[in-house]
Amino acid sequence: MAEDEKAKLERIHERIVEAQERLKLKNSFHDGHQASARELLARYEYLQSQLDKEVADLESQGRHISSLEKSVLNWVNGLRFDR
């Protein structure tokens, strides 16, 4: 298998894992559900990892990300909660 194909399969795998994590978290949070501390921590860790990936991606493109930009990105990630 060519390296390009391996890289494509790895990216697809990563997207599937991320989608599964989002679905798992989404199903944990709905009306009438009292979130446990563990669920809240899992949600925080997921959002933080998404923020870290976005910041790293932007910085790899030569952009400097300020604290304000990080806060806005974090807020935007929270808006994706009900997807």
TIMI-2910 file (N, C-alpha, C, CB; in pm, 1 decimal, decimal comma, always signed):
<rs>
+----------+----------+----------+----------+----------+----------+----------+----------+----------+----------+----------+----------+------+
!      n_x !      n_y !      n_z !     ca_x !     ca_y !     ca_z !      c_x !      c_y !      c_z !     cb_x !     cb_y !     cb_z ! resn !
+----------+----------+----------+----------+----------+----------+----------+----------+----------+----------+----------+----------+------+
!    +85,1 !   -117,7 !     +0,0 !     +0,0 !     +0,0 !     +0,0 !    +89,5 !   +123,7 !     +0,0 !    -96,7 !     +0,0 !   +122,8 !  Met !
!    +60,8 !   +214,9 !    -85,1 !   +140,7 !   +336,9 !    -97,8 !   +125,5 !   +424,4 !    +26,1 !    +99,9 !   +415,5 !   -223,6 !  Ala !
!   +226,6 !   +505,5 !    +51,5 !   +223,3 !   +595,4 !   +167,6 !   +104,9 !   +690,6 !   +162,5 !   +352,6 !   +675,2 !   +176,1 !  Glu !
!    +72,0 !   +740,3 !    +41,6 !    -41,6 !   +831,7 !    +28,0 !   -170,7 !   +763,9 !    +69,7 !    -53,1 !   +882,4 !   -115,9 !  Asp !
!   -186,4 !   +638,0 !    +30,7 !   -307,0 !   +564,2 !    +66,8 !   -313,5 !   +540,7 !   +216,6 !   -312,5 !   +431,0 !     -7,4 !  Glu !
!   -200,0 !   +509,7 !   +277,9 !   -195,7 !   +491,2 !   +423,0 !   -233,7 !   +620,0 !   +494,3 !    -56,1 !   +444,9 !   +467,7 !  Lys !
!   -181,2 !   +730,9 !   +445,5 !   -211,7 !   +861,0 !   +506,6 !   -360,4 !   +892,5 !   +493,7 !   -127,6 !   +973,1 !   +441,2 !  Ala !
!   -418,0 !   +864,2 !   +377,6 !   -561,5 !   +888,6 !   +357,2 !   -643,9 !   +802,6 !   +451,0 !   -601,5 !   +860,7 !   +211,3 !  Lys !
!   -607,4 !   +675,1 !   +463,0 !   -681,1 !   +585,2 !   +552,7 !   -668,8 !   +631,4 !   +697,6 !   -629,5 !   +440,6 !   +538,7 !  Leu !
!   -552,5 !   +679,0 !   +735,6 !   -532,7 !   +728,2 !   +871,8 !   -620,5 !   +850,7 !   +898,2 !   -384,3 !   +762,6 !   +895,5 !  Glu !
!   -627,6 !   +942,6 !   +802,2 !   -712,9 !  +1061,1 !   +819,1 !   -860,2 !  +1020,7 !   +828,4 !   -692,1 !  +1160,2 !   +701,9 !  Arg !
!   -901,6 !   +924,5 !   +746,8 !  -1039,9 !   +876,6 !   +753,3 !  -1067,1 !   +813,2 !   +889,8 !  -1067,9 !   +774,6 !   +639,7 !  Ile !
!   -972,1 !   +733,3 !   +936,1 !   -986,1 !   +670,8 !  +1068,1 !  -1000,5 !   +777,0 !  +1177,4 !   -864,8 !   +580,1 !  +1098,0 !  His !
!   -916,8 !   +879,1 !  +1172,6 !   -922,8 !   +985,6 !  +1272,2 !  -1058,1 !  +1056,0 !  +1269,5 !   -810,5 !  +1086,6 !  +1248,9 !  Glu !
!  -1110,9 !  +1081,4 !  +1150,3 !  -1241,6 !  +1147,7 !  +1137,7 !  -1353,0 !  +1059,0 !  +1192,9 !  -1270,4 !  +1183,1 !   +990,1 !  Arg !
!  -1343,9 !   +928,9 !  +1170,3 !  -1445,1 !   +836,8 !  +1223,0 !  -1440,6 !   +835,1 !  +1375,1 !  -1424,1 !   +694,3 !  +1167,3 !  Ile !
!  -1320,2 !   +828,7 !  +1430,4 !  -1305,3 !   +827,9 !  +1576,5 !  -1360,7 !   +957,8 !  +1635,6 !  -1155,9 !   +809,4 !  +1616,6 !  Val !
!  -1329,3 !  +1071,0 !  +1573,9 !  -1380,2 !  +1199,1 !  +1622,4 !  -1532,2 !  +1203,3 !  +1614,9 !  -1320,2 !  +1314,8 !  +1541,6 !  Glu !
!  -1589,1 !  +1152,8 !  +1506,2 !  -1735,6 !  +1150,2 !  +1491,7 !  -1798,5 !  +1061,5 !  +1598,3 !  -1775,7 !  +1100,4 !  +1351,0 !  Ala !
!  -1735,9 !   +947,9 !  +1626,7 !  -1787,5 !   +859,3 !  +1730,7 !  -1782,5 !   +927,8 !  +1867,1 !  -1707,5 !   +727,9 !  +1734,1 !  Gln !
!  -1674,9 !  +1000,4 !  +1895,1 !  -1662,4 !  +1072,0 !  +2022,4 !  -1769,6 !  +1180,4 !  +2033,4 !  -1521,4 !  +1134,5 !  +2036,3 !  Glu !
!  -1791,3 !  +1254,9 !  +1924,2 !  -1894,5 !  +1359,2 !  +1926,3 !  -2031,6 !  +1298,3 !  +1950,7 !  -1894,5 !  +1438,4 !  +1794,4 !  Arg !
!  -2060,8 !  +1188,5 !  +1884,1 !  -2190,2 !  +1123,5 !  +1900,3 !  -2207,6 !  +1072,4 !  +2043,1 !  -2205,1 !  +1008,2 !  +1800,3 !  Leu !
!  -2103,7 !  +1013,6 !  +2096,7 !  -2109,0 !   +963,9 !  +2233,6 !  -2135,6 !  +1078,3 !  +2331,3 !  -1978,0 !   +892,0 !  +2269,7 !  Lys !
!  -2065,3 !  +1189,1 !  +2313,9 !  -2085,6 !  +1304,4 !  +2400,8 !  -2223,6 !  +1365,8 !  +2380,6 !  -1977,7 !  +1409,1 !  +2375,6 !  Leu !
!  -2267,4 !  +1374,3 !  +2257,4 !  -2398,5 !  +1432,6 !  +2228,6 !  -2508,9 !  +1351,7 !  +2293,7 !  -2421,7 !  +1441,1 !  +2077,8 !  Lys !
!  -2497,2 !  +1220,5 !  +2289,1 !  -2598,8 !  +1135,0 !  +2349,3 !  -2597,4 !  +1142,4 !  +2501,4 !  -2579,0 !   +991,9 !  +2305,0 !  Asn !
!  -2488,4 !  +1190,4 !  +2558,3 !  -2479,6 !  +1203,2 !  +2703,5 !  -2549,6 !  +1328,2 !  +2755,2 !  -2334,8 !  +1204,9 !  +2746,4 !  Ser !
!  -2569,3 !  +1426,6 !  +2668,1 !  -2624,6 !  +1554,5 !  +2709,2 !  -2757,2 !  +1579,7 !  +2639,4 !  -2526,2 !  +1667,7 !  +2679,7 !  Phe !
!  -2864,7 !  +1576,1 !  +2715,1 !  -2996,5 !  +1607,9 !  +2661,8 !  -3085,0 !  +1654,9 !  +2776,1 !  -3059,3 !  +1485,2 !  +2589,4 !  His !
!  -3202,5 !  +1707,0 !  +2744,1 !  -3293,6 !  +1757,9 !  +2846,6 !  -3322,3 !  +1649,9 !  +2950,1 !  -3425,0 !  +1807,4 !  +2783,1 !  Asp !
!  -3321,2 !  +1689,2 !  +3074,3 !  -3351,6 !  +1596,8 !  +3181,6 !  -3233,0 !  +1514,9 !  +3228,6 !  -3459,0 !  +1506,2 !  +3138,9 !  Gly !
!  -3123,2 !  +1526,8 !  +3161,7 !  -3004,4 !  +1450,2 !  +3200,7 !  -2916,2 !  +1537,1 !  +3289,0 !  -2925,4 !  +1400,9 !  +3075,7 !  His !
!  -2880,6 !  +1484,4 !  +3402,7 !  -2788,6 !  +1555,1 !  +3491,1 !  -2648,0 !  +1504,3 !  +3461,5 !  -2826,3 !  +1534,6 !  +3642,5 !  Gln !
!  -2566,5 !  +1591,5 !  +3407,9 !  -2430,9 !  +1552,4 !  +3370,9 !  -2347,7 !  +1523,8 !  +3494,9 !  -2364,4 !  +1661,6 !  +3286,6 !  Ala !
!  -2275,0 !  +1415,5 !  +3488,9 !  -2184,4 !  +1382,7 !  +3598,4 !  -2055,3 !  +1462,5 !  +3582,0 !  -2154,8 !  +1229,8 !  +3602,7 !  Ser !
!  -1978,1 !  +1465,9 !  +3687,3 !  -1849,4 !  +1535,3 !  +3681,1 !  -1760,8 !  +1470,8 !  +3575,2 !  -1779,1 !  +1533,5 !  +3819,0 !  Ala !
!  -1767,7 !  +1339,6 !  +3562,3 !  -1687,7 !  +1268,4 !  +3463,0 !  -1729,3 !  +1308,6 !  +3321,3 !  -1702,0 !  +1116,1 !  +3481,7 !  Arg !
!  -1860,6 !  +1320,7 !  +3297,1 !  -1908,4 !  +1361,9 !  +3166,2 !  -1867,1 !  +1504,9 !  +3133,7 !  -2059,2 !  +1348,6 !  +3159,2 !  Glu !
!  -1875,2 !  +1593,0 !  +3231,6 !  -1833,0 !  +1731,0 !  +3210,6 !  -1683,1 !  +1738,7 !  +3181,9 !  -1868,0 !  +1816,6 !  +3332,9 !  Leu !
!  -1606,3 !  +1659,9 !  +3254,5 !  -1462,3 !  +1657,1 !  +3231,4 !  -1432,1 !  +1602,5 !  +3091,7 !  -1391,7 !  +1571,9 !  +3339,3 !  Leu !
!  -1503,8 !  +1498,8 !  +3049,9 !  -1483,5 !  +1442,9 !  +2915,6 !  -1515,9 !  +1547,5 !  +2810,2 !  -1570,7 !  +1316,7 !  +2894,5 !  Ala !
!  -1623,5 !  +1622,0 !  +2831,8 !  -1661,8 !  +1726,4 !  +2736,0 !  -1554,8 !  +1835,4 !  +2731,2 !  -1799,2 !  +1787,6 !  +2773,6 !  Arg !
!  -1506,8 !  +1877,7 !  +2846,9 !  -1402,2 !  +1979,0 !  +2853,0 !  -1276,0 !  +1930,5 !  +2780,6 !  -1370,0 !  +2014,3 !  +2999,7 !  Tyr !
!  -1234,6 !  +1806,2 !  +2809,1 !  -1113,3 !  +1753,1 !  +2747,6 !  -1128,7 !  +1743,4 !  +2596,4 !  -1079,4 !  +1615,9 !  +2806,0 !  Glu !
!  -1246,6 !  +1704,1 !  +2550,3 !  -1270,5 !  +1695,7 !  +2406,0 !  -1260,2 !  +1834,3 !  +2342,5 !  -1409,3 !  +1633,4 !  +2377,1 !  Tyr !
!  -1327,6 !  +1932,9 !  +2401,5 !  -1324,0 !  +2068,1 !  +2346,1 !  -1182,9 !  +2125,7 !  +2350,1 !  -1420,1 !  +2159,6 !  +2422,4 !  Leu !
!  -1111,6 !  +2097,3 !  +2457,8 !   -974,3 !  +2147,6 !  +2469,2 !   -885,8 !  +2085,0 !  +2361,5 !   -916,7 !  +2118,0 !  +2609,9 !  Gln !
!   -904,7 !  +1955,7 !  +2335,7 !   -823,3 !  +1890,8 !  +2231,7 !   -856,1 !  +1947,5 !  +2093,7 !   -845,8 !  +1737,9 !  +2232,7 !  Ser !
!   -983,5 !  +1977,3 !  +2069,0 !  -1022,5 !  +2038,2 !  +1941,8 !   -958,7 !  +2176,2 !  +1927,8 !  -1176,5 !  +2048,6 !  +1931,0 !  Gln !
!   -962,1 !  +2253,0 !  +2034,8 !   -901,2 !  +2385,8 !  +2033,7 !   -751,2 !  +2375,7 !  +2007,9 !   -927,7 !  +2458,6 !  +2166,6 !  Leu !
!   -685,5 !  +2283,4 !  +2076,4 !   -541,0 !  +2265,9 !  +2057,8 !   -508,2 !  +2229,9 !  +1913,5 !   -487,4 !  +2157,5 !  +2152,2 !  Asp !
!   -589,0 !  +2142,8 !  +1852,0 !   -566,1 !  +2104,2 !  +1712,3 !   -583,6 !  +2223,5 !  +1619,2 !   -661,7 !  +1991,1 !  +1671,4 !  Lys !
!   -689,5 !  +2301,7 !  +1642,7 !   -713,8 !  +2418,4 !  +1557,4 !   -601,6 !  +2519,8 !  +1569,3 !   -846,8 !  +2483,9 !  +1593,0 !  Glu !
!   -557,2 !  +2545,9 !  +1692,2 !   -449,4 !  +2642,6 !  +1714,8 !   -320,5 !  +2592,9 !  +1649,5 !   -427,7 !  +2666,5 !  +1866,8 !  Val !
!   -289,8 !  +2464,4 !  +1667,4 !   -168,5 !  +2409,0 !  +1607,3 !   -174,7 !  +2418,0 !  +1455,2 !   -148,6 !  +2263,1 !  +1651,1 !  Ala !
!   -292,1 !  +2391,7 !  +1398,7 !   -307,5 !  +2399,6 !  +1253,6 !   -285,9 !  +2542,9 !  +1205,0 !   -447,0 !  +2349,2 !  +1211,3 !  Asp !
!   -346,5 !  +2638,5 !  +1273,1 !   -331,0 !  +2778,2 !  +1233,5 !   -187,3 !  +2824,8 !  +1250,2 !   -424,2 !  +2867,0 !  +1314,6 !  Leu !
!   -123,7 !  +2784,0 !  +1359,8 !    +15,0 !  +2825,4 !  +1382,5 !   +109,7 !  +2758,3 !  +1283,8 !    +57,5 !  +2792,9 !  +1525,8 !  Glu !
!    +75,3 !  +2638,1 !  +1238,3 !   +160,5 !  +2572,3 !  +1137,8 !   +153,4 !  +2644,8 !  +1003,6 !   +118,9 !  +2425,0 !  +1120,0 !  Ser !
!    +49,4 !  +2726,1 !   +986,4 !    +35,3 !  +2806,1 !   +865,1 !   +100,8 !  +2943,3 !   +880,6 !   -112,1 !  +2822,4 !   +829,6 !  Gln !
!   +172,1 !  +2961,7 !   +991,9 !   +244,9 !  +3085,5 !  +1012,4 !   +168,2 !  +3193,7 !  +1085,5 !   +287,9 !  +3137,6 !   +883,2 !  Gly !
!    +49,4 !  +3163,2 !  +1137,6 !    -27,6 !  +3263,0 !  +1210,6 !     +1,9 !  +3253,9 !  +1359,1 !   -177,6 !  +3245,3 !  +1184,9 !  Arg !
!     +5,7 !  +3367,7 !  +1425,3 !    +17,4 !  +3370,4 !  +1571,0 !   -123,7 !  +3382,4 !  +1627,8 !   +109,6 !  +3489,2 !  +1620,0 !  His !
!   -157,9 !  +3296,5 !  +1720,6 !   -292,2 !  +3294,6 !  +1778,4 !   -286,4 !  +3357,9 !  +1917,7 !   -348,6 !  +3148,2 !  +1785,4 !  Ile !
!   -360,6 !  +3466,2 !  +1935,9 !   -362,1 !  +3536,2 !  +2064,7 !   -456,3 !  +3466,1 !  +2162,3 !   -404,4 !  +3683,6 !  +2046,2 !  Ser !
!   -450,9 !  +3507,0 !  +2286,6 !   -540,9 !  +3451,6 !  +2388,3 !   -686,1 !  +3479,0 !  +2353,2 !   -508,5 !  +3509,8 !  +2526,3 !  Ser !
!   -713,4 !  +3597,0 !  +2298,9 !   -849,9 !  +3630,9 !  +2258,9 !   -897,7 !  +3537,2 !  +2147,8 !   -857,7 !  +3777,9 !  +2212,2 !  Leu !
!   -812,5 !  +3513,2 !  +2049,1 !   -850,1 !  +3422,2 !  +1940,7 !   -876,2 !  +3281,8 !  +1994,3 !   -740,1 !  +3418,2 !  +1833,2 !  Glu !
!   -793,0 !  +3236,3 !  +2090,0 !   -815,6 !  +3105,2 !  +2150,3 !   -950,6 !  +3101,5 !  +2221,2 !   -702,5 !  +3070,8 !  +2248,9 !  Lys !
!   -984,4 !  +3208,6 !  +2291,8 !  -1113,1 !  +3214,3 !  +2361,0 !  -1228,7 !  +3207,9 !  +2262,9 !  -1123,0 !  +3341,3 !  +2444,7 !  Ser !
!  -1216,4 !  +3280,0 !  +2153,0 !  -1322,3 !  +3279,2 !  +2051,3 !  -1334,4 !  +3141,0 !  +1987,9 !  -1294,3 !  +3385,3 !  +1942,5 !  Val !
!  -1222,1 !  +3078,5 !  +1954,7 !  -1225,9 !  +2943,7 !  +1899,1 !  -1290,9 !  +2845,8 !  +1996,8 !  -1084,3 !  +2896,8 !  +1863,6 !  Leu !
!  -1258,4 !  +2859,3 !  +2123,5 !  -1316,7 !  +2773,2 !  +2225,7 !  -1467,8 !  +2794,2 !  +2232,5 !  -1252,1 !  +2800,7 !  +2363,1 !  Asn !
!  -1511,7 !  +2918,1 !  +2225,2 !  -1654,6 !  +2949,4 !  +2226,6 !  -1723,0 !  +2889,4 !  +2105,0 !  -1677,0 !  +3101,5 !  +2230,8 !  Trp !
!  -1660,8 !  +2902,3 !  +1989,4 !  -1718,2 !  +2846,8 !  +1866,1 !  -1728,6 !  +2694,5 !  +1877,2 !  -1632,1 !  +2886,5 !  +1742,4 !  Val !
!  -1628,1 !  +2630,1 !  +1933,1 !  -1634,9 !  +2485,0 !  +1953,5 !  -1755,1 !  +2447,7 !  +2038,1 !  -1506,5 !  +2433,7 !  +2019,5 !  Asn !
!  -1785,0 !  +2529,2 !  +2136,6 !  -1902,0 !  +2503,3 !  +2221,4 !  -2031,5 !  +2514,9 !  +2145,3 !  -1904,2 !  +2598,2 !  +2338,2 !  Gly !
!  -2035,2 !  +2599,8 !  +2043,7 !  -2156,7 !  +2614,9 !  +1964,0 !  -2186,2 !  +2489,5 !  +1884,4 !  -2144,6 !  +2734,0 !  +1870,4 !  Leu !
!  -2085,6 !  +2409,7 !  +1855,3 !  -2103,5 !  +2287,9 !  +1778,7 !  -2158,4 !  +2174,2 !  +1863,8 !  -1972,9 !  +2246,9 !  +1716,4 !  Arg !
!  -2191,8 !  +2201,0 !  +1988,1 !  -2235,1 !  +2100,6 !  +2084,5 !  -2355,7 !  +2020,2 !  +2038,1 !  -2266,6 !  +2166,6 !  +2214,5 !  Phe !
!  -2455,4 !  +2085,4 !  +1979,4 !  -2579,9 !  +2016,2 !  +1943,5 !  -2581,1 !  +1959,6 !  +1802,4 !  -2695,0 !  +2109,6 !  +1958,8 !  Asp !
!  -2471,2 !  +1957,5 !  +1736,9 !  -2465,5 !  +1902,9 !  +1602,0 !  -2496,7 !  +1758,2 !  +1600,4 !  -2332,0 !  +1925,4 !  +1541,0 !  Arg !
+----------+----------+----------+----------+----------+----------+----------+----------+----------+----------+----------+----------+------+
</rs>
